[in-house]
Amino acid sequence: MAKRILVVEDNDLNRKLFCDVLVANGFAVQPVADGLDALDQARSFIPNLIIMDIQLPNISGLDLIGQIKRDSSLRAIPVLAVTAYAGKGDEERIREAGAEGYLAKPVSIGPFMAAVKSLV
């Protein structure tokens, strides 16, 4: 059975690219454009990995990671943050929020897939 990945990304092109690459590599994906829908989608889809943008409309990705890690049914799911936040201290802050992985945008396919495979 294919590993399941929830992709939380508000940018249509990035979301489609991530999903297309993941599907091409044998993963089952569930795209989510709005962070407010991410928790409900995660509970119903039960992913093996959550890939998440940090700069989301309506809710901060950092807050969303915190909610995932406080939820007993979701906390064991690893989170890979893929974000344009690549300044000093950003990776540390994102990892402190609970993300197990971090990639700065723009991402290349090789490092992206290496990060995904290391977390599933």
C-alpha positions in Angstrom: 0.0 0.0 0.0 1.3 3.4 -0.9 2.4 5.8 1.8 0.0 8.7 2.3 1.2 12.3 2.3 -0.9 15.4 3.1 0.3 18.5 1.2 -0.7 21.7 2.8 0.3 24.5 0.4 -1.8 27.6 -0.6 0.2 28.3 -3.8 -1.6 26.4 -6.6 1.6 25.8 -8.7 3.7 24.6 -5.7 0.9 22.3 -4.5 0.5 20.8 -7.9 4.2 20.4 -8.4 4.7 18.7 -5.0 1.7 16.4 -5.6 2.8 15.5 -9.1 6.3 14.6 -8.0 5.0 12.6 -5.0 2.5 10.6 -7.1 5.2 9.9 -9.7 7.3 8.5 -6.9 4.5 6.1 -5.8 2.9 8.1 -3.0 -0.8 8.7 -2.4 -1.4 12.4 -1.8 -4.1 14.6 -0.5 -3.7 18.3 -1.4 -5.0 21.0 1.0 -5.0 24.7 0.0 -6.2 26.2 3.2 -4.5 25.5 6.5 -7.8 25.8 8.3 -8.8 22.5 6.6 -5.5 20.7 7.4 -6.4 19.2 10.7 -9.7 17.7 9.5 -8.0 16.4 6.4 -5.2 14.9 8.4 -7.7 13.1 10.7 -9.7 11.6 7.8 -6.7 10.9 5.4 -4.3 9.6 8.2 -1.1 10.5 6.4 2.3 9.0 7.0 3.8 12.5 6.4 2.5 16.1 6.3 4.3 18.5 4.0 3.4 22.0 5.0 4.0 25.6 3.9 4.6 27.9 6.9 3.2 31.1 5.3 -0.5 30.2 4.9 -3.6 32.3 4.8 -5.9 32.3 7.8 -3.5 30.4 10.1 0.3 30.4 10.6 2.0 27.2 9.7 3.8 27.4 13.0 0.5 27.4 14.9 -0.8 24.6 12.7 2.3 22.4 13.5 1.7 23.1 17.2 -1.9 22.0 16.9 -0.9 18.8 15.1 1.7 18.0 17.8 -0.8 18.6 20.6 -3.4 16.3 19.0 -3.0 12.8 20.3 -4.2 11.2 17.0 -1.8 13.3 14.9 1.3 14.0 16.9 3.2 11.0 15.7 2.9 12.1 12.1 6.2 13.7 10.9 5.9 17.2 9.5 8.2 18.5 6.7 8.1 22.3 6.5 8.7 23.7 3.0 8.9 27.4 3.3 10.2 30.7 1.9 11.2 31.6 5.5 14.9 31.0 5.1 16.3 33.7 7.3 18.5 33.5 10.3 16.7 31.5 13.1 13.8 30.5 10.9 14.7 26.8 10.7 15.3 26.6 14.4 12.0 28.3 15.2 10.2 25.9 12.8 11.9 22.8 14.3 11.1 24.1 17.8 7.4 24.2 16.8 7.6 20.5 16.1 8.6 20.0 12.4 10.9 17.1 11.9 12.1 18.3 8.5 12.8 21.7 6.9 13.4 22.8 3.3 13.8 26.4 2.1 12.0 27.4 -1.1 12.7 27.3 -3.9 13.2 23.5 -3.6 14.9 21.2 -6.0 13.3 17.8 -6.6 16.3 15.8 -5.5 16.6 17.3 -2.0 12.8 17.4 -1.7 12.4 13.6 -2.4 15.4 12.9 -0.1 13.7 14.7 2.7 10.4 13.0 2.1 11.9 9.5 2.0 13.9 10.2 5.2 10.6 11.0 7.0 8.2 8.2 5.8 
